[in-house]
Each structure stands twice: as C-alpha cells, then as structure tokens.
Amino acid sequence: MKYLVLLCDGMADTPNEIFEGKTPMELAHKPFMDSLAEVSEIGMCKTVAKGLKPGSDVANLSVMGYDPLVCYTGRSPLEAASIGVELKESDVALRCNIVTLSNEENYEDKTMVDYCSGDISTEEAREIIATIEKELGNDIYKFYSGVSYRHCLVVDNGTTELGTMTPPHDISGKVIGPYLSDNENAKELISLMKKSYNILKDHPVNLKRRAKGENEANSIWLWGEGRKPALQDFKEKNGVEAAVVSAVDLLKGIGICANMQTPEVEGATGYLDTNFEGKATAGIEAFKNGADLVYLHFEAPDECGHRGEAQNKIKAIEMIDEKALKLMLEYFKTSGEDYRILIMPDHPTPLETMTHSSEPVPYLLFDSRVKKSGAKRFCETSAKASGIFVEHGPDIMEKLLEKM
C-alpha cells in the first residue's frame, strides 16, 4: 500500500464578493481532484487546536499526525533543522524574514509594504544575511541564511518569553509600531531590527533592486521563537517509511526532525513559479526508492492568499491539479499497487483577511480499493455538507493509515 498526502497550503477560503459568494476551491478548474471527490470520503478536519495560533507549523504537524499540544516547541527551530543548524538545549531560534518597510524616519512609523521583499531570490538574500551577520552577529546572535526571504537567528542562552512577536504576513499594509513587542526580553531583538534598516537601506543588493523598481529587502523581522524540537521518528510512530517534498524550510525541518526523507527539488520556490512537475517527480522517485508515504507540499495557494491575489490563488489550485496530481495518478495507475490519497489544506488563508485562520478545513480521502459515494466537487461546501468531521487534527493521519 502506498499513501500520498497532497497538502495544498492555505487553499481553503471563505465566500468572497469578488467571486459572487464562492471560494477559489469552488471556482478552480481541477478535474483530477473533482473526479476523485466523486468516489472518496469528503469531510472537514480541525487542524488547529483551541488555544494555538493557526500557523503552518502547528497545522502541518497535525496533518502529519503529531499533536502540537504535546510536541510543538516553536516554528523557527524546525526551520533551523532544515538549513543544518544544530541547536543546543539553551539556544532559542527565531525566524528572520527580510521584509520591505516604508521609508518614514522613525522605525515605529514605517508600514509593512511586503513581508517577502518581492520574492527576493535566494542568491540576493544570501548577500543580505551575510551583511547582517557581519554587522550584527556576535557570540550571542548568529544569523543563518535560508531560502528566499526566510532565514534564521539563533540566540545563545535565549528566552522564548518575548511577548508577541508578530508574523510579518499578518500585518501587510499596516504601520508596524503597534505590532512591535514591548516585552523587556524582546528589547534587544527589536533593536536588531531597527539597526538592520540603517544597514540595509543602501545595501548594494537594494540599490540594484531600487533601480529595477523592485521591492527592497530593507529590514529583518524576527518572530516564531522556539527551542530545540523533539519529534518521534515517523516510521517508529506509524510503521511506514515517509518522505516530505517541499520548497519550504519549515516542512523540510519537520521531516528532518522526524527522520523522513527530504529530497531537494531544483526550481522549487513556494510560489506560482515553483517546479510543480519536479516536485511530483520527486514524490514518485521517493516511492520508487522505498517510501510508503509521500507528503507532497505546495505553498503557492497560501502565498497568494497572503498577498490578496484572488485570481492567482485559483490558478495555484489549478496548477497543483494539472501539473502534480495528474502525474501522481498516472504513476499509481501503472505501479500495480493499491494506494490511498489524502488531499487537504493545512489551514485556510482567506483572501479577505490575507492571513491564516484556525477554522476547520476540507479533506478528501480516496482509496483505490473502495469507491465511495462522494461529491461532484471538492470544496468547502461539499465537505461541510457531508457531515463528517475530524475534531482532533492528528487523527487525520490515523484515518489515512487505516488505524482508526
């Protein structure tokens, strides 16, 4: 038996006036998902437990079968694992975005123009982080380069008691002052952010981006603090060999911490320009190389939701269907093995709010051996109408593996 999780990050949404009361999932032309929906179990799943923030960390851990209330130690430590950072027990890791802020004189008066600096390339970002490490790094603070706008700061003998370190994608278009933590423990971290603006505003990378009319990477933004994670080995926990295919450090980090395969995919970006076919091919190769379960993660719907890109969110769903799911289905049909497919988002990222929601998400569970009476379309409405509800998020992996 082979198992595929097709994780469409942030795909779920709410009815929107610009779509005449429909959602991107309802409007997207996704013949492969919808054909599976007709013979699958369709339902809703609560991936974000009460009291937890609806981050991709918490939600993806749930879908993978891990209870965040038990094992979650923070987002950034998972990302640190992905880029090869070895954390000591006393270390605290933080996510270090490089963002675009407006140019008001006082830092607190600046606006969050772009949480991802115009999808800055990894090469450009590496230069930015190298400068930040040179100017601000020391025995206490160590900066590590990741992918695109996503990087890491490790604080020696740090604390996670920092007040509210707001994710930058939650405050797009807003003045940042009210969202800077006033906790005394965060004072030095906020100071690093302020210093970074003066260091980066005329950085050579930004001078080139300015000349091309691109958003500048003119400040770091620190958030997602946490300590060294401890996840149970996925195979020991579930009895199957697994692989994670993703462009995102967070997902790779979860995979590494759980001893799952984490293949690299050339051209995987986490946005609409990602290598959809390449990721699907990597998933197929993982199956051929012994994986029983592949967790195939696509970030694009989430990124479009954060940016309020309505048509692009529809396009992202359609591209996953046409360029990835189609290839996976073709592989399964020729493999000769039975298979089960779970398709779902980790959390909603509504276009209206442009940030994550903790509302339940729709799921589709297909079994090649059993054809069920499902729905004509895979969307929020059909999933709710089924009346099936998985209240405890980690149970969805148990359902996929037929353990409940």
Buried (B, 14 or more C-beta within 10 A) or exposed (E): BBBBBBBBBBBBBBBBEEBEEBBBBBBBEBEBBBBBBBBBBBBBBBBBBEEBBBBBBBBBBBBBBBBBBEBBBBBBBBBBBBBEBEBEEEBBBBBBBBBBBEEEEEBEEBBBBBBBBBBBBEEBBBBBBEBBBEBBBEEEBBBBBBBBBBBBBBBEEBEBEBEEBBBBBBBBEEBBEEBBBEBEBBEEBBEBBBBBBEBBBEBEBBEEBBEEEBBBBBBBBBBBBBBBBEBBEBBEBBEBBBBBBBBBBBBBBBBBBBBBBBBEBEEBBBBBEBBBBBBBBBBBBBBEEEBBBBBBBBBBBBBBBBBBBBEBBBBBBBBBBBBBBBBBBEBBEEEEEEBBBBBBBBBBBBBBBBBBBBBBBBBBBBBBEEEEEBBEBBBBBBBBEBEBEBEBBBBBBBBBBEEE
